[in-house]
């Protein structure tokens, strides 16, 4: 059974003040090998 993972990230590029890049990632992780897949990749398989 694949594990659902998600994370919110901020990339500062070494700056103390903005603009910062912010994004939200969602993926599935194989518990046996640790490989990561998007929802679209799982649907295609």
Buried (B, 14 or more C-beta within 10 A) or exposed (E): EEEEEEEEEEEEEEEEEEEEEEEEEEBBBEEEEEEEBEEEEEEEE
